[in-house]
Amino acid sequence: MGMLLGMAGAWLPVDGLGIVTLPSLATVYLAGGLPAASRALSALWNEHVLDIDLLMVVAAVAAAAVGAPLEGAVLLTLFSVADTLEERALGRARSAIEALMALRPETALRKTASGGVEEVAAATLEVGDVVVLRPGARVPSDGTISLGRGGLDEANITGESMPVSKAVGQPVFEATVNLDGVLEVTVTRTVGESTIARMIRLVTEAHASKAPSERFSVWFGQRYTIAVLIGAVLAFGCFYWLDGNWKPALYKAATLLVAASPCAIVISVPAAILSALSAAARMGVLFKGGAALETLAAVDSFAFDKTGTLTKGQAAVTQIVALNGDEAGFLSLLAGLEAHSEHHVAAAIRRAASERGLDPGEVREVSAQPGIGITGQDDLGPVWAGNSYLAENMGAPIDAPRLRSLAEGADSVIYLGRGAEVLGAVSVADEARPSSAPAIAALRASGVRRIVMMTGDRRPVALRIGAELGLNEGEIHAEMLPEDKVKAVARLAERGKVAFVGDGVNDAAALARADIGIAMGAAGSEVALQAADVALLSEDMRQLADAHRLARRAARIIRQNLIFAIGVMVILVIAGLFFDLPLPIAVVGHEGGTVLVVLNGLRLLSNPARRAKRNAPIRGPKEAAA
């Protein structure tokens, strides 16, 4: 309002004495200048830096000193408006945390010891509590279905647009919606450790962590501000020396202050980074900071773990060979040992025992051997289960005819033994995810030069899966230990930026060694999530291709913003030095450029890489668990 009254008084012949104009412009200077001056002094006192706010205040005061208070008021007004627009625009990009918080239900229906139901605060739920979910209710915390079957909308967590049908024993995640049926869910994580809580922590860390280009823009802005102030003083001296009149010289210097201010350069990078991070979070991909986003954009090699990443991980036992002929006893002992493992193959063995009505054997002192198997003790002594590497380590021969026949197939083989004696083996088959082949094809189409699959499985198994995914023989690396994967990733890194995609304990070292580690299905994989730089919250591999496209689009927009911002600044500076550039034009060019780069960055919020809803049917329990 003060700006409008000031302009009316200055341009209309109704305020010759300045009765309206002067108080109005003074109000503008106070309202627009004091906050900027306060921020500038705070930055100078607390951080010992000169920032852009100081440039604007100095330019406005200089304009008033040379008899152009209206131009100075226009500068402060547009600067304040642009600053407000930037904060509101970037606030949209920062709203991811508030959106996640809003998803969380405040109460839950907990079963009591007497079999009744009581309404309690979701924050009070403990591991082991059983909650009742009615149709339309949100899951109050991560858990496992203990009774019932129904479809759940997991779009908020995984980005999967279609409902997922789930049954007893399958996991559910906090804030997902029960669409039909009445479910009983046993809580497996408290609210403080739930999927939503982990997502909030990741988003918070991502927004706090600056990308290299962000850090450079801040570093550049601070030092460039000092250069602009010095340049303006030198320009004032030069123009005063040439003309001998201090007012035009000061006006020129004030115009240069505005023209050379790096506002657009400094804001162009965070505007794009924050928008991309928020767009990715909405489609079920969490980046641990802008640095991960920039690195993914530069990746030209992708290395994939096989089991549980490119494949469903929903393996099934296809053959059982018990060398003593007691299949039931053999499978019971094997299931007892594998009951202590979270590996996909272990789950298949436990299911096979359960389907035959067998109780797992009593096994104690179990210890995992990453990448090769598991060991433990039962009443008869040490027992082990694993692949051929573990059998070799134990000195156990696996050349019996029945075992050789099993090993010659295209399925994975797990041996069970006691010391140097092999008791038998099972073969386990896995399937490629339906989304894996399209994702790999999309990555190739986007220009990724090298794609490899790494697995500890035997080569025949790896070749079968690789052929289904469109990989050639040279892109398939089999029979690898965890340390072999790390070495292979290191070799790829020598030829360019490499990303490793994995999902479990065996992949943690390779995830950490890669330029960027990507955790697959992170809604349920704690170790991979901690080691990775990017988390795909669902198990749809197409999210990876979407994230890669988004990262590259963000990199393009950052380049566009920087080129545009630098170009506008150069044009304004040249016009201010060698031509008669009016201060209001410099103001409009400067503030307009700043707003434009922010709006260009915000285009990432409407990320076209996000897939449209699919018309696929609700998936069954087997597919949902994959």
C-alpha positions as CSV (number, residue, x, y, z in Angstrom):
1,M,0.0,0.0,0.0
2,G,2.9,2.4,0.8
3,M,4.4,1.7,-2.5
4,L,1.2,2.4,-4.4
5,L,0.6,5.7,-2.5
6,G,4.2,6.7,-3.1
7,M,3.9,6.1,-6.8
8,A,0.6,8.0,-7.0
9,G,2.1,10.9,-5.2
10,A,5.2,11.0,-7.4
11,W,3.4,10.6,-10.7
12,L,0.2,12.5,-10.2
13,P,0.1,16.3,-9.8
14,V,-1.7,16.1,-6.5
15,D,1.2,16.0,-4.0
16,G,3.5,18.9,-4.9
17,L,4.6,19.3,-1.2
18,G,5.2,15.5,-0.7
19,I,2.6,15.2,2.0
20,V,1.6,11.8,0.7
21,T,4.7,10.7,-1.1
22,L,7.4,11.2,1.6
23,P,5.5,9.3,4.4
24,S,4.6,6.5,2.0
25,L,8.1,6.0,0.7
26,A,9.4,6.2,4.3
27,T,7.0,3.4,5.2
28,V,8.3,1.3,2.3
29,Y,11.9,1.9,3.3
30,L,11.1,0.9,6.9
31,A,9.0,-2.1,6.0
32,G,11.2,-3.4,3.2
33,G,14.6,-2.2,4.5
34,L,14.6,-3.0,8.2
35,P,14.0,-6.8,7.8
36,A,16.7,-7.0,5.1
37,A,19.1,-4.9,7.2
38,S,18.4,-7.1,10.2
39,R,19.2,-10.3,8.2
40,A,22.3,-8.7,6.8
41,L,23.6,-7.6,10.2
42,S,22.7,-11.0,11.7
43,A,24.7,-12.8,9.0
44,L,27.6,-10.4,9.5
45,W,27.6,-10.8,13.3
46,N,26.9,-14.5,13.6
47,E,28.4,-16.0,10.4
48,H,30.9,-13.2,9.5
49,V,29.7,-13.0,6.0
50,L,28.3,-10.2,3.8
51,D,25.1,-11.4,2.0
52,I,22.8,-10.2,-0.7
53,D,20.4,-8.4,1.7
54,L,23.2,-6.0,2.4
55,L,23.6,-5.2,-1.3
56,M,19.9,-4.4,-1.6
57,V,19.8,-2.1,1.5
58,V,23.0,-0.3,0.4
59,A,21.6,0.2,-3.1
60,A,18.3,1.5,-1.8
61,V,20.0,4.0,0.6
62,A,22.3,5.1,-2.2
63,A,19.2,5.8,-4.5
64,A,17.6,7.9,-1.8
65,A,20.8,9.8,-1.3
66,V,21.0,10.9,-4.9
67,G,17.3,12.0,-4.9
68,A,15.8,8.9,-6.3
69,P,13.9,7.5,-3.3
70,L,11.1,6.1,-5.5
71,E,13.6,3.9,-7.3
72,G,15.0,2.7,-4.0
73,A,11.5,2.0,-2.8
74,V,10.7,0.0,-5.9
75,L,13.9,-2.0,-5.3
76,L,12.9,-2.8,-1.7
77,T,9.4,-3.6,-2.6
78,L,10.3,-6.0,-5.4
79,F,13.1,-7.5,-3.4
80,S,10.6,-8.2,-0.5
81,V,8.0,-9.6,-2.9
82,A,10.5,-11.8,-4.6
83,D,11.9,-13.0,-1.3
84,T,8.3,-13.8,-0.1
85,L,7.6,-15.7,-3.4
86,E,10.8,-17.7,-3.1
87,E,10.0,-18.7,0.5
88,R,6.4,-19.7,-0.4
89,A,7.6,-21.5,-3.5
90,L,10.4,-23.4,-1.7
91,G,8.0,-24.0,1.2
92,R,6.1,-26.2,-1.2
93,A,9.2,-28.2,-1.8
94,R,9.9,-28.5,1.9
95,S,6.4,-29.6,2.7
96,A,7.3,-33.3,2.4
97,I,7.9,-33.7,6.1
98,E,4.6,-32.2,7.0
99,A,2.9,-34.3,4.4
100,L,4.4,-37.5,5.9
101,M,3.4,-36.4,9.4
102,A,-0.2,-35.9,8.3
103,L,-0.4,-39.5,7.1
104,R,0.1,-40.9,10.6
105,P,-3.0,-42.0,12.5
106,E,-3.3,-40.6,16.0
107,T,-5.2,-43.6,17.5
108,A,-5.3,-47.3,17.2
109,L,-7.7,-50.1,18.2
110,R,-5.6,-52.4,20.4
111,K,-6.8,-55.9,21.5
112,T,-7.0,-56.4,25.3
113,A,-6.0,-59.5,27.3
114,S,-9.7,-60.3,27.6
115,G,-10.2,-60.3,23.9
116,G,-11.9,-56.9,23.7
117,V,-10.8,-53.8,21.9
118,E,-9.6,-50.4,23.4
119,E,-8.8,-47.2,21.6
120,V,-5.3,-46.0,22.5
121,A,-2.8,-43.4,21.2
122,A,-0.8,-44.9,18.3
123,A,2.4,-43.5,20.0
124,T,1.8,-45.9,23.0
125,L,1.9,-49.1,20.9
126,E,4.6,-51.5,21.7
127,V,6.1,-54.4,19.8
128,G,3.9,-57.5,20.2
129,D,0.6,-55.5,20.6
130,V,-2.2,-56.7,18.4
131,V,-4.3,-54.0,16.7
132,V,-7.6,-54.3,14.8
133,L,-7.9,-52.6,11.4
134,R,-11.4,-51.9,10.1
135,P,-12.1,-51.0,6.5
136,G,-10.8,-47.5,5.7
137,A,-8.5,-47.4,8.7
138,R,-4.8,-46.5,8.5
139,V,-2.2,-48.8,9.8
140,P,-1.0,-47.3,13.1
141,S,2.5,-48.8,13.0
142,D,4.5,-51.4,11.1
143,G,3.4,-54.9,11.7
144,T,2.5,-58.3,10.4
145,I,-1.0,-59.6,9.6
146,S,-1.9,-62.2,12.2
147,L,-5.6,-62.7,11.2
148,G,-7.6,-61.8,8.1
149,R,-7.0,-60.9,4.5
150,G,-7.6,-57.7,2.5
151,G,-6.4,-55.1,0.0
152,L,-4.2,-52.3,1.2
153,D,-3.4,-49.0,-0.5
154,E,0.3,-48.5,-0.1
155,A,0.7,-45.5,-2.5
156,N,1.7,-43.2,0.4
157,I,4.7,-45.4,1.2
158,T,5.8,-47.3,-1.9
159,G,4.4,-45.2,-4.7
160,E,2.5,-48.2,-5.9
161,S,-0.7,-46.9,-7.4
162,M,-2.8,-50.2,-7.2
163,P,-4.0,-51.8,-4.0
164,V,-2.0,-54.9,-2.8
165,S,-3.8,-57.9,-1.5
166,K,-2.2,-59.2,1.7
167,A,-2.8,-62.2,4.0
168,V,-1.6,-63.7,7.2
169,G,2.2,-63.4,7.8
170,Q,2.7,-60.5,5.3
171,P,4.0,-57.1,6.5
172,V,2.0,-53.9,6.6
173,F,3.4,-50.4,6.9
174,E,2.4,-47.5,9.0
175,A,0.0,-45.0,7.3
176,T,-1.1,-47.4,4.6
177,V,-4.9,-47.8,4.3
178,N,-6.9,-51.0,4.8
179,L,-9.5,-51.0,2.0
180,D,-11.6,-54.0,2.8
181,G,-11.9,-56.7,5.4
182,V,-11.1,-56.7,9.1
183,L,-7.5,-57.4,9.9
184,E,-5.6,-58.1,13.0
185,V,-2.0,-56.9,12.9
186,T,0.8,-57.7,15.3
187,V,3.1,-54.6,15.8
188,T,6.7,-55.3,14.9
189,R,8.0,-51.7,15.2
190,T,7.1,-48.9,17.5
191,V,5.9,-45.6,16.0
192,G,9.3,-44.1,16.6
193,E,11.0,-46.8,14.5
194,S,8.3,-47.3,11.9
195,T,8.6,-46.8,8.1
196,I,7.1,-43.3,8.3
197,A,9.6,-42.3,11.1
198,R,12.5,-43.5,9.0
199,M,11.1,-41.7,6.0
200,I,10.8,-38.5,8.0
201,R,14.4,-38.9,9.2
202,L,15.6,-39.4,5.7
203,V,13.7,-36.4,4.3
204,T,15.0,-34.2,7.1
205,E,18.6,-35.3,6.5
206,A,18.2,-34.9,2.7
207,H,17.0,-31.3,3.1
208,A,19.8,-30.5,5.6
209,S,22.5,-32.1,3.4
210,K,23.7,-29.7,0.6
211,A,24.7,-30.9,-2.8
212,P,28.1,-29.9,-4.1
213,S,26.5,-27.4,-6.5
214,E,24.5,-25.9,-3.6
215,R,27.6,-25.6,-1.4
216,F,29.4,-23.9,-4.4
217,S,26.6,-21.5,-5.0
218,V,26.6,-20.5,-1.3
219,W,30.4,-20.2,-1.3
220,F,30.3,-18.2,-4.5
221,G,27.5,-15.9,-3.3
222,Q,29.3,-14.9,-0.1
223,R,32.5,-14.1,-1.8
224,Y,30.9,-12.5,-4.9
225,T,28.9,-10.1,-2.6
226,I,32.2,-8.7,-1.3
227,A,33.5,-8.4,-4.9
228,V,30.3,-6.5,-5.9
229,L,30.6,-4.1,-3.0
230,I,34.2,-3.4,-3.9
231,G,33.3,-3.1,-7.6
232,A,30.5,-0.6,-6.8
233,V,32.9,1.6,-4.8
234,L,35.5,1.5,-7.7
235,A,32.7,2.2,-10.2
236,F,31.6,5.2,-8.1
237,G,35.2,6.5,-8.0
238,C,35.6,6.1,-11.8
239,F,32.4,7.8,-12.7
240,Y,33.0,10.6,-10.3
241,W,36.5,11.1,-11.7
242,L,35.1,11.2,-15.2
243,D,32.1,13.4,-14.6
244,G,33.0,15.3,-11.4
245,N,29.4,15.0,-10.2
246,W,28.8,12.6,-7.2
247,K,25.1,12.1,-7.6
248,P,25.1,10.5,-11.1
249,A,28.2,8.5,-10.0
250,L,26.4,7.2,-6.9
251,Y,23.3,6.4,-9.0
252,K,25.4,4.4,-11.4
253,A,27.1,2.6,-8.5
254,A,23.7,1.8,-7.0
255,T,22.5,0.4,-10.3
256,L,25.5,-1.8,-10.6
257,L,24.9,-3.1,-7.1
258,V,21.5,-4.3,-8.1
259,A,22.5,-5.5,-11.6
260,A,25.5,-7.5,-10.3
261,S,23.8,-9.1,-7.3
262,P,23.9,-12.9,-7.5
263,C,20.4,-13.6,-6.0
264,A,19.3,-15.7,-9.0
265,I,22.6,-17.7,-9.0
266,V,22.5,-18.5,-5.3
267,I,18.8,-19.5,-5.3
268,S,18.8,-21.4,-8.6
269,V,20.4,-24.6,-7.3
270,P,18.5,-25.2,-4.0
271,A,15.2,-24.4,-5.8
272,A,15.8,-27.3,-8.2
273,I,17.3,-29.7,-5.6
274,L,14.5,-29.3,-3.1
275,S,11.9,-29.7,-5.7
276,A,13.5,-32.8,-7.1
277,L,13.8,-34.3,-3.6
278,S,10.2,-33.7,-2.8
279,A,9.0,-35.0,-6.2
280,A,11.1,-38.2,-5.6
281,A,9.6,-38.7,-2.1
282,R,6.1,-38.5,-3.6
283,M,6.8,-41.3,-6.0
284,G,8.4,-43.5,-3.3
285,V,12.1,-42.7,-3.7
286,L,14.1,-41.1,-0.9
287,F,17.5,-39.4,-1.6
288,K,19.8,-38.9,1.4
289,G,20.5,-35.3,0.3
290,G,21.2,-33.4,-2.9
291,A,24.6,-34.9,-3.3
292,A,23.0,-38.3,-4.0
293,L,20.7,-36.7,-6.5
294,E,23.6,-35.1,-8.4
295,T,25.6,-38.3,-8.3
296,L,22.8,-40.4,-9.7
297,A,22.4,-38.0,-12.6
298,A,26.1,-38.6,-13.5
299,V,26.0,-42.4,-13.2
300,D,26.8,-44.4,-16.3
301,S,27.2,-47.9,-14.8
302,F,24.6,-49.9,-12.8
303,A,25.4,-53.0,-10.9
304,F,22.5,-55.1,-9.6
305,D,22.3,-57.8,-6.9
306,K,20.1,-60.6,-8.2
307,T,18.2,-62.2,-5.4
308,G,15.5,-60.0,-4.0
309,T,16.5,-57.1,-6.2
310,L,16.1,-58.2,-9.8
311,T,14.2,-61.3,-8.7
312,K,11.1,-61.6,-6.5
313,G,12.9,-63.2,-3.7
314,Q,9.8,-65.4,-3.2
315,A,11.8,-68.6,-3.8
316,A,10.2,-72.0,-3.6
317,V,11.8,-75.4,-2.8
318,T,11.7,-77.5,-6.0
319,Q,13.7,-80.7,-5.0
320,I,14.8,-82.3,-1.7
321,V,17.7,-84.8,-1.6
322,A,18.2,-86.4,1.8
323,L,21.2,-88.8,1.5
324,N,19.9,-90.9,4.4
325,G,16.4,-91.1,2.9
326,D,14.7,-89.3,5.8
327,E,13.3,-86.2,4.0
328,A,11.1,-85.1,6.9
329,G,14.0,-85.2,9.4
330,F,16.3,-83.5,6.9
331,L,13.9,-80.7,6.1
332,S,13.0,-80.2,9.8
333,L,16.7,-79.8,10.8
334,L,17.3,-77.5,7.8
335,A,14.2,-75.3,8.6
336,G,15.4,-75.1,12.3
337,L,18.7,-73.7,11.2
338,E,17.2,-71.4,8.6
339,A,14.7,-70.1,11.1
340,H,17.4,-67.8,12.3
341,S,18.0,-66.3,8.8
342,E,16.2,-63.5,7.0
343,H,17.4,-64.6,3.6
344,H,14.9,-65.2,0.9
345,V,16.0,-68.8,0.4
346,A,15.7,-69.4,4.2
347,A,12.1,-68.2,4.0
348,A,11.4,-70.6,1.1
349,I,12.8,-73.5,3.2
350,R,10.7,-72.6,6.2
351,R,7.6,-72.4,4.0
352,A,8.3,-75.9,2.6
353,A,8.6,-77.4,6.1
354,S,5.4,-75.6,7.2
355,E,3.5,-76.9,4.2
356,R,4.5,-80.5,5.1
357,G,3.4,-79.9,8.7
358,L,7.0,-80.2,10.0
359,D,8.2,-78.4,13.1
360,P,11.6,-76.7,12.8
361,G,14.4,-78.6,14.7
362,E,16.0,-77.1,17.8
363,V,19.2,-75.3,16.7
364,R,21.2,-72.9,19.0
365,E,24.2,-70.6,18.8
366,V,23.4,-69.7,15.2
367,S,25.8,-67.5,13.3
368,A,25.4,-66.1,9.8
369,Q,28.3,-66.4,7.3
370,P,27.5,-63.5,4.9
371,G,27.3,-64.6,1.3
372,I,27.8,-68.4,2.0
373,G,25.4,-69.7,4.6
374,I,24.7,-70.2,8.3
375,T,26.1,-72.4,11.1
376,G,24.7,-73.5,14.5
377,Q,24.5,-76.3,17.1
378,D,21.9,-78.9,17.9
379,D,21.8,-81.8,20.3
380,L,24.2,-83.8,18.1
381,G,26.8,-81.1,17.6
382,P,27.7,-78.5,14.9
383,V,25.5,-78.2,11.9
384,W,25.7,-75.9,8.9
385,A,23.7,-74.9,5.7
386,G,24.8,-72.9,2.7
387,N,26.1,-72.9,-0.8
388,S,29.1,-74.7,-2.3
389,Y,31.6,-72.2,-0.8
390,L,30.5,-73.1,2.8
391,A,30.6,-76.8,2.0
392,E,34.2,-76.3,0.7
393,N,35.1,-74.4,3.8
394,M,33.8,-77.3,5.9
395,G,35.8,-79.8,3.9
396,A,32.5,-81.5,2.9
397,P,32.5,-83.3,-0.5
398,I,29.4,-82.6,-2.7
399,D,30.2,-85.0,-5.5
400,A,27.7,-87.6,-4.6
401,P,25.7,-88.5,-7.9
402,R,22.4,-87.3,-6.5
403,L,24.0,-84.0,-5.4
404,R,25.8,-83.6,-8.7
405,S,22.5,-84.0,-10.5
406,L,20.9,-81.3,-8.4
407,A,23.8,-78.9,-8.9
408,E,23.7,-79.3,-12.7
409,G,20.2,-77.8,-12.9
410,A,19.4,-74.1,-13.2
411,D,18.1,-73.8,-9.6
412,S,20.0,-72.6,-6.6
413,V,21.3,-75.4,-4.3
414,I,21.5,-75.2,-0.5
415,Y,23.6,-78.0,1.2
416,L,23.0,-79.2,4.8
417,G,25.9,-80.8,6.6
418,R,27.4,-81.7,9.9
419,G,31.1,-81.1,10.0
420,A,32.8,-82.6,7.0
421,E,29.7,-84.7,6.2
422,V,26.9,-83.6,3.8
423,L,23.5,-84.7,4.9
424,G,21.7,-83.6,1.7
425,A,20.6,-80.6,-0.3
426,V,17.6,-78.7,-1.6
427,S,17.1,-76.8,-4.8
428,V,15.4,-73.5,-4.8
429,A,14.0,-71.5,-7.7
430,D,13.4,-67.8,-8.0
431,E,11.6,-65.7,-10.6
432,A,12.6,-62.4,-12.1
433,R,10.4,-59.4,-11.1
434,P,8.0,-58.4,-13.9
435,S,9.3,-54.8,-13.6
436,S,13.0,-55.7,-13.8
437,A,13.3,-56.2,-17.6
438,P,11.4,-52.9,-18.4
439,A,13.5,-51.0,-15.9
440,I,16.8,-52.3,-17.4
441,A,15.5,-51.5,-20.9
442,A,14.6,-48.0,-19.7
443,L,18.0,-47.4,-18.2
444,R,19.7,-48.5,-21.5
445,A,17.4,-46.2,-23.4
446,S,18.4,-43.3,-21.2
447,G,22.1,-43.7,-22.1
448,V,23.4,-45.9,-19.3
449,R,26.5,-47.6,-20.8
450,R,27.1,-50.5,-18.5
451,I,24.6,-52.8,-16.7
452,V,25.8,-55.9,-14.8
453,M,24.1,-58.4,-12.5
454,M,26.1,-59.8,-9.6
455,T,25.1,-62.9,-7.6
456,G,26.5,-65.6,-5.3
457,D,24.4,-68.1,-7.1
458,R,25.8,-70.7,-9.6
459,R,26.3,-69.6,-13.1
460,P,23.5,-71.7,-14.7
461,V,21.0,-70.0,-12.3
462,A,22.4,-66.6,-13.1
463,L,22.3,-67.2,-16.8
464,R,18.6,-68.3,-16.7
465,I,17.6,-65.1,-14.8
466,G,19.9,-62.9,-16.9
467,A,18.4,-64.2,-20.1
468,E,14.9,-63.3,-18.9
469,L,16.1,-59.7,-18.2
470,G,17.7,-59.1,-21.5
471,L,21.3,-59.3,-20.2
472,N,24.1,-60.8,-22.3
473,E,26.5,-63.4,-20.9
474,G,29.3,-60.8,-20.4
475,E,27.0,-58.7,-18.1
476,I,26.3,-61.6,-15.7
477,H,28.7,-62.3,-12.8
478,A,28.0,-65.4,-10.8
479,E,29.3,-67.3,-7.8
480,M,30.5,-64.1,-6.1
481,L,31.2,-63.6,-2.4
482,P,30.4,-60.2,-0.9
483,E,34.0,-59.2,-1.2
484,D,34.0,-60.1,-4.9
485,K,31.0,-57.7,-5.4
486,V,33.0,-54.9,-3.7
487,K,36.0,-55.6,-6.0
488,A,33.8,-55.7,-9.1
489,V,32.1,-52.4,-8.1
490,A,35.6,-50.9,-7.6
491,R,36.6,-52.0,-11.2
492,L,33.5,-50.4,-12.6
493,A,34.1,-47.2,-10.6
494,E,37.5,-46.8,-12.4
495,R,35.5,-46.3,-15.7
496,G,33.0,-43.8,-14.4
497,K,30.3,-43.2,-11.8
498,V,28.7,-46.5,-10.7
499,A,25.5,-47.2,-8.8
500,F,24.9,-50.5,-6.9
501,V,21.4,-51.7,-6.3
502,G,20.8,-54.2,-3.5
503,D,18.5,-55.2,-0.7
504,G,20.2,-57.1,2.1
505,V,23.0,-57.7,4.5
506,N,25.2,-59.3,1.8
507,D,25.0,-56.1,-0.2
508,A,25.9,-53.6,2.5
509,A,29.6,-53.4,1.6
510,A,29.0,-53.1,-2.1
511,L,26.3,-50.4,-1.5
512,A,28.9,-48.4,0.5
513,R,31.7,-48.9,-2.0
514,A,29.7,-47.7,-5.0
515,D,29.6,-44.0,-5.9
516,I,25.9,-44.2,-5.0
517,G,24.2,-47.1,-3.2
518,I,20.5,-47.8,-3.9
519,A,18.5,-49.9,-1.4
520,M,15.7,-51.9,-3.0
521,G,12.5,-52.4,-1.1
522,A,13.7,-50.2,1.8
523,A,10.3,-50.3,3.5
524,G,11.5,-53.6,5.0
525,S,15.3,-53.7,4.7
526,E,17.0,-51.9,7.6
527,V,20.7,-52.8,6.8
528,A,20.4,-51.8,3.1
529,L,18.7,-48.6,4.0
530,Q,21.5,-47.6,6.4
531,A,24.2,-48.4,3.8
532,A,22.5,-46.8,0.8
533,D,22.3,-43.2,-0.5
534,V,18.9,-43.7,-2.1
535,A,16.0,-45.8,-0.9
536,L,13.3,-47.2,-3.2
537,L,10.4,-47.8,-0.9
538,S,8.6,-50.3,-3.1
539,E,9.9,-53.3,-4.9
540,D,8.9,-52.0,-8.3
541,M,12.2,-51.7,-10.3
542,R,10.6,-49.1,-12.6
543,Q,11.0,-46.6,-9.7
544,L,14.8,-46.8,-10.3
545,A,14.5,-45.7,-13.9
546,D,12.1,-43.0,-12.9
547,A,14.5,-41.8,-10.2
548,H,17.4,-41.8,-12.8
549,R,15.3,-39.7,-15.2
550,L,14.3,-37.3,-12.5
551,A,18.0,-36.9,-11.4
552,R,19.1,-36.1,-15.0
553,R,16.2,-33.7,-15.4
554,A,17.2,-31.9,-12.2
555,A,20.7,-31.6,-13.5
556,R,19.5,-30.1,-16.8
557,I,17.3,-27.6,-14.9
558,I,20.2,-26.6,-12.6
559,R,22.4,-25.9,-15.7
560,Q,19.5,-23.9,-17.3
561,N,19.1,-21.9,-14.2
562,L,22.8,-21.1,-13.8
563,I,23.2,-20.2,-17.5
564,F,20.1,-18.0,-17.4
565,A,21.1,-16.3,-14.1
566,I,24.6,-15.6,-15.1
567,G,23.5,-14.4,-18.6
568,V,20.9,-11.9,-17.1
569,M,23.5,-10.6,-14.6
570,V,26.2,-10.1,-17.4
571,I,23.7,-8.2,-19.6
572,L,22.6,-6.0,-16.7
573,V,26.2,-5.3,-15.6
574,I,27.2,-4.4,-19.1
575,A,24.2,-2.1,-19.6
576,G,24.9,-0.5,-16.2
577,L,28.6,0.2,-17.0
578,F,28.4,1.3,-20.7
579,F,24.8,2.5,-21.1
580,D,22.3,4.6,-19.2
581,L,20.5,1.7,-17.4
582,P,17.7,3.1,-15.2
583,L,17.7,1.7,-11.7
584,P,14.1,0.5,-12.0
585,I,15.0,-1.6,-15.0
586,A,17.9,-3.2,-13.2
587,V,15.6,-3.9,-10.3
588,V,13.0,-5.6,-12.5
589,G,15.6,-7.6,-14.4
590,H,17.3,-8.7,-11.2
591,E,14.2,-9.7,-9.2
592,G,12.4,-11.1,-12.3
593,G,15.4,-13.3,-13.1
594,T,15.4,-14.6,-9.5
595,V,11.7,-15.5,-9.6
596,L,12.1,-17.2,-13.0
597,V,14.8,-19.5,-11.8
598,V,12.8,-20.5,-8.8
599,L,9.8,-21.2,-10.9
600,N,11.9,-23.2,-13.4
601,G,13.2,-25.3,-10.5
602,L,9.7,-25.9,-9.2
603,R,8.8,-27.5,-12.5
604,L,10.4,-30.6,-11.0
605,L,7.5,-30.9,-8.5
606,S,5.3,-31.9,-11.4
607,N,7.7,-34.7,-12.3
608,P,6.6,-36.4,-15.6
609,A,8.6,-39.5,-14.7
610,R,6.0,-40.5,-12.2
611,R,3.9,-43.2,-13.7
612,A,0.2,-42.9,-14.3
613,K,-2.1,-45.3,-12.3
614,R,-2.1,-48.7,-13.8
615,N,-5.3,-50.7,-14.5
616,A,-3.7,-53.9,-13.2
617,P,-5.8,-56.1,-10.9
618,I,-5.2,-56.3,-7.2
619,R,-2.2,-58.5,-6.7
620,G,-2.5,-61.7,-4.8
621,P,-0.6,-62.6,-1.6
622,K,2.2,-64.3,-3.4
623,E,2.8,-61.4,-5.8
624,A,2.4,-58.9,-3.0
625,A,5.1,-60.5,-1.0
626,A,7.5,-60.5,-3.9
